[in-house]
Amino acid sequence: MTAKTIPLIDYRARTAIPAVADARVEPSGRLLDTRGRRLHDLRISVTDRCNFRCVYCMPKEVFGKDYVYLPHDALLSFEEIVRVARVFVAHGVEKIRLTGGEPLLRKNIESLIAQLAELRTPSGQPLDLTLTTNGTLLPRKARALADAGLRRVTVSLDALDDDVFRRMNDVDFPVADVLRGIDAAAEAGLRPIKINMVVKKGVNDDQIEAMAEYFRHSGHTLRFIEYMDVGASNGWKMDEVLPSAEVLRRIDARWPLETLQPHYSGEVAQRWRYRDGAGEIGVISSVTQAFCSTCTRARLSTEGQLYLCLFATQGYDLRALLRGGASDEDIAAAIAHVWQGRTDNYSERRSADTPRAGRIEMSYIGG
C-alpha cells in the first residue's frame, strides 16, 4: 500500500497547507538528512502549560491570565506518544527527552515514562530516557519518576540569589524550593543531574560564579546556555547575549578548566572540567558557535507536530496520521521522508535582523 502524505502545518494559523509527497522507507536504525546528520534524539513536549513565567520563555505580557492553552483532546494521548516514539526508535533514536511547558504538570506522567522505559533500540539497548523540569514538583514526584523508569533529569535554574531568581521566573517562586527539588531527584537516583542556567546579560550574569561555586563538588553538571531567539515573544536582542567564551573566562579565572570530549557526536554542550577534580560544567553556544552541522534532534510538539529545528516556523502533522488510520509503516515512511529532506541550519544563518514572526514558542515545543 502507498504510504499516506504528511501535511505541513503553519504554526501561526495552525491550518493545513499543501501536502508533500511521500515514499515508503523501511526503518533501518540509521536515518540521515541532506547534510548527513543522523536522527538520534527525540524531544517530546507533553504539555504547553507551565507554572513559571520566565522572561525568556513565557513572558507574562503574552502568556497572561487570558492566554488560551490547547484543549485536552488536542494533546497527544500517552498511547499516541508511545506509538510515535516506537517508530522513531526503529529509525535510530536512542535518546528521548520529555519537555513542556513544565512536563510534571501533565497528569499521570509516570505512566507515560513507564511505557517509554520499555522501549528498546534495534540493538536491544534501553533508551536514554530523561526529562527537563523547573524542579518545583520534584520533591513529591522524584521517587515515582525513578520507579517508573526515568533515568535522569535536567533542572532549569537561572540564579541562586533569591531576588534575581524570582525576577527571572516572574511568579515570585523561591530558589530554595528548586534546590530542594534537585536534592530530591538526587536522593531518588535520577543522576547525573544537569542544571541549566540561561544567561541573560545585565539580568543574571552576575550569578555565574555563584552558581559554579555552589555546584562544584556536587556531582551535578552545571550548563550555561546563551540567551536565544526562540519564538517571537521574548524580546530577544543580540546585545543581551553573553557569549559562552566570556562565561568560561570568568570561571577559569577562579577555578582553572580543561576541555572534555563529547559523550556522543551531536551533543550540544561543550564539556569542561575543573582541573582540581571538582566536577564538570558545560556551555551551550547556539548564538556564538552554531552547532547546526551536527544537530541530531527532532521535536514532537504537545499536539503532535513534528519539528526539525528549535527555530522552525512550520511542523509536520503526525497527529493527523495517528488519528486518521495510518499504519505504523505509513508513519515510519512519513518520518523518513521528512528527515531525509531536512536542510535546517538556522543558527548558522542567524543575524540580529533575522525575522522572528511565526517562529514556534519554546513553551510549545520545549527547549
C-alpha positions in Angstrom: 0.0 0.0 0.0 1.2 3.5 -0.7 2.2 5.5 2.4 0.0 8.4 3.3 1.2 12.0 2.8 2.1 14.1 5.7 0.7 17.7 5.7 2.7 20.7 6.6 1.3 22.9 9.4 1.6 26.7 9.5 2.2 27.3 13.2 0.9 30.8 13.1 -2.6 29.8 11.8 -2.4 26.1 12.6 -4.1 25.2 9.3 -3.0 22.6 6.8 -1.1 23.8 3.8 -0.3 21.7 0.7 0.9 18.2 1.5 4.3 16.9 0.5 4.8 13.7 -1.5 5.8 10.7 0.4 7.6 7.4 -0.3 8.0 4.1 1.6 11.2 3.8 3.6 11.6 0.9 5.9 13.3 1.7 9.3 16.9 0.8 9.2 18.1 2.2 12.6 20.1 4.9 10.8 18.3 7.8 9.2 20.3 10.6 7.6 19.2 14.1 6.4 20.5 16.1 3.4 23.7 17.0 5.4 24.4 13.5 6.6 23.1 14.3 10.1 21.7 11.2 11.9 18.4 11.1 13.7 19.5 10.3 17.3 17.4 12.4 19.7 13.7 13.0 20.1 12.3 15.7 22.3 8.6 15.2 23.2 6.6 18.1 24.7 3.8 16.7 26.9 2.1 20.0 27.8 2.1 23.6 26.8 1.4 24.7 30.4 3.9 26.0 33.0 3.7 27.3 36.5 6.6 29.8 35.8 6.6 32.8 33.5 10.3 33.1 32.7 11.1 36.2 30.8 12.9 34.4 28.0 10.3 31.7 27.5 6.7 32.6 28.6 6.6 36.3 29.4 3.5 37.4 31.2 2.8 40.1 28.6 2.0 37.2 26.2 1.1 34.3 28.5 -1.2 36.1 30.8 -4.3 35.0 32.6 -6.3 35.2 29.4 -3.9 33.1 27.3 -5.7 30.2 25.8 -3.9 26.8 26.1 -4.5 23.8 24.0 -7.7 21.8 24.9 -7.0 18.4 26.3 -8.3 16.5 23.3 -5.8 18.3 21.1 -2.9 16.8 23.1 -1.4 13.5 22.1 -2.5 10.7 24.4 0.1 8.6 26.1 -0.7 5.8 23.8 -0.2 8.0 20.7 3.1 9.3 22.1 4.4 5.8 22.8 3.4 4.7 19.3 5.2 7.5 17.6 8.2 7.1 19.9 8.4 3.4 19.0 8.6 4.3 15.3 11.3 6.9 16.0 13.3 4.3 17.9 13.1 2.0 14.9 14.6 4.8 12.9 17.6 5.1 15.2 16.6 7.4 18.1 18.5 6.4 21.2 17.6 9.3 23.5 14.2 10.7 24.4 13.7 13.8 26.5 10.3 14.8 27.9 9.7 18.5 27.9 6.9 21.1 28.2 5.9 23.7 29.3 6.5 22.0 32.6 6.2 18.3 31.9 5.5 17.4 35.5 2.2 19.3 35.2 0.9 16.5 32.8 -1.3 14.3 34.9 0.0 10.7 35.4 3.3 11.5 33.7 4.7 8.4 35.5 2.5 6.2 33.4 4.0 7.6 30.1 7.5 7.2 31.5 6.9 3.6 32.4 5.7 2.8 28.9 8.6 4.6 27.2 11.1 2.8 29.5 10.0 -0.5 28.0 11.2 0.5 24.5 14.4 -0.9 23.2 16.7 0.3 20.4 17.3 -2.1 17.4 20.4 -3.4 19.2 18.3 -4.2 22.3 19.6 -1.4 24.5 17.3 0.7 26.8 16.7 4.3 25.8 18.4 7.2 27.4 15.2 8.5 28.9 15.3 11.9 30.6 13.2 14.9 31.4 13.7 18.7 31.7 11.8 20.4 34.6 11.9 23.6 36.6 12.2 21.4 39.6 9.2 22.7 41.6 7.3 19.4 41.7 10.4 17.1 42.2 10.1 16.9 46.0 6.9 15.0 45.6 7.4 13.4 42.2 11.1 12.3 42.0 10.7 8.9 43.6 7.7 7.9 41.5 9.6 9.1 38.3 12.6 7.0 39.2 10.4 4.0 40.0 8.6 4.3 36.6 12.0 4.1 34.8 13.2 7.6 34.3 17.0 7.6 34.2 17.9 11.2 35.0 16.6 14.8 35.0 17.7 18.3 33.9 16.6 21.1 36.1 16.4 24.7 34.9 17.8 27.2 37.5 18.8 30.7 36.4 20.1 32.2 39.7 21.0 31.4 43.3 20.2 34.8 44.6 16.5 34.7 45.5 15.6 38.2 44.3 17.2 37.5 40.9 15.6 34.1 40.6 12.1 35.5 41.5 12.5 38.2 38.8 13.6 35.6 36.3 10.6 33.2 36.9 8.3 36.2 37.4 5.9 34.3 39.7 7.8 35.0 42.9 8.9 31.4 43.3 11.7 30.9 45.8 15.0 29.4 44.8 15.1 27.2 47.9 12.2 25.1 46.6 14.1 24.3 43.4 17.2 23.4 45.3 15.0 21.0 47.4 13.8 19.5 44.1 17.3 18.9 43.0 18.2 17.2 46.2 15.0 15.0 46.0 16.0 13.9 42.4 19.5 13.0 43.6 18.1 11.0 46.5 15.8 9.1 44.2 18.7 8.2 42.0 17.9 10.4 39.0 21.6 11.0 38.3 23.7 12.6 36.9 21.6 15.7 37.3 22.2 18.6 34.8 21.4 22.1 35.9 20.6 24.5 33.0 21.2 28.3 33.5 20.1 30.6 30.7 22.4 33.6 30.9 21.0 37.0 30.0 23.4 39.9 30.1 22.6 42.5 32.6 19.9 40.4 34.2 21.5 37.3 35.8 25.1 37.2 34.5 26.3 38.3 38.0 25.2 34.8 39.1 27.7 32.8 37.0 30.4 32.5 39.6 28.0 31.9 42.5 26.3 29.1 40.5 29.6 27.5 39.7 30.8 27.6 43.3 27.6 26.1 44.6 27.6 23.1 42.3 31.3 22.4 42.4 31.8 19.0 44.2 28.0 18.3 44.0 28.3 15.6 41.4 25.8 17.6 39.2 26.8 19.2 35.8 26.0 22.9 35.6 25.4 24.1 32.0 25.4 27.7 30.9 23.1 28.5 27.9 23.4 31.5 25.7 20.1 33.6 25.7 18.5 32.5 22.4 15.9 34.0 20.0 13.4 31.2 20.4 9.9 32.1 19.4 8.7 35.6 18.8 7.6 36.9 22.2 10.7 37.1 24.4 12.0 40.4 23.1 15.4 38.9 22.2 18.2 41.2 21.4 21.7 40.3 20.3 23.3 42.7 22.8 21.7 40.8 25.7 23.6 37.6 24.7 26.7 36.9 26.9 29.0 34.7 24.8 29.9 31.4 26.3 33.6 32.3 25.9 33.1 35.0 28.5 31.4 32.6 30.9 34.3 30.2 30.6 36.8 33.1 31.0 35.2 34.1 34.3 35.0 30.6 35.7 38.5 29.7 34.5 39.9 32.8 36.2 38.8 31.4 39.6 38.9 27.6 39.0 41.1 26.6 36.1 39.3 24.4 33.5 40.3 21.9 30.8 38.2 20.5 27.9 36.5 17.2 27.8 35.4 15.1 24.8 31.7 14.9 24.0 29.7 11.9 25.1 28.5 11.4 21.5 28.5 13.1 18.1 25.9 15.8 18.1 26.0 16.6 21.8 25.0 20.2 22.1 27.0 21.2 25.2 30.8 21.7 25.1 32.2 19.9 28.1 34.8 21.3 30.5 36.1 20.0 33.9 37.7 21.7 36.8 41.4 20.9 37.0 41.2 20.4 40.7 38.7 17.5 40.2 35.6 19.3 41.5 33.4 18.1 38.6 32.4 19.4 35.2 30.4 22.2 33.5 29.1 22.7 30.0 28.3 25.6 27.7 25.6 25.7 25.0 26.5 28.3 22.5 23.8 28.3 19.9 24.2 32.0 19.1 28.0 32.5 19.0 29.1 29.0 18.0 26.4 27.4 15.9 26.3 23.6 16.0 23.8 23.0 13.2 26.2 20.8 11.3 26.0 18.1 14.0 22.3 18.6 15.1 20.7 15.2 15.6 17.4 16.3 17.2 13.8 16.1 16.2 11.0 17.6 18.2 7.4 16.4 18.8 5.0 19.1 20.0 2.2 18.7 22.5 -0.4 18.3 19.8 1.7 16.0 17.5 3.5 18.4 15.2 7.0 17.2 14.1 9.6 20.0 14.1 13.1 19.7 12.7 14.6 22.8 14.4 14.1 24.7 17.6 13.7 27.8 15.5 11.2 26.4 13.0 8.2 28.2 11.6 6.3 25.1 10.5 5.8 21.5 11.5 4.5 18.2 10.1 1.2 16.9 11.3 1.8 13.4 12.8 -1.4 13.6 14.8 -3.4 13.6 11.6 -1.8 10.3 10.7 -2.2 8.8 14.1 -5.9 9.7 14.2 -6.6 9.1 10.5 -6.0 5.3 10.4 -2.4 5.3 9.2 -0.3 2.2 9.9 3.0 2.2 11.7 4.6 1.7 8.3 2.9 4.8 7.0 4.1 6.8 9.9 7.6 5.4 9.6 7.7 6.4 5.9 6.4 9.9 6.6 9.1 10.5 9.3 11.8 9.1 7.0 10.6 11.4 4.2 10.7 14.5 6.4 14.0 13.8 8.0 15.7 12.8 4.7 14.7 16.2 3.3 15.9 18.2 6.3 18.1 21.1 5.5 17.7 23.2 8.7 20.6 25.3 9.8 19.1 28.4 11.4 21.8 29.2 13.9 24.4 29.3 11.1 22.3 31.9 9.3 21.2 33.9 12.3 21.7 37.7 12.4 20.4 40.4 14.6 18.0 41.3 11.8 16.6 37.8 11.2 12.8 37.9 11.1 11.1 36.1 14.0 7.5 36.3 13.1 5.7 32.9 13.1 8.5 31.2 15.0 7.3 28.5 17.4 7.4 29.3 21.0 9.7 27.4 23.4 6.8 26.7 25.7 5.0 24.9 22.8 7.9 22.7 21.8 10.3 22.6 24.7 14.0 23.7 24.8 
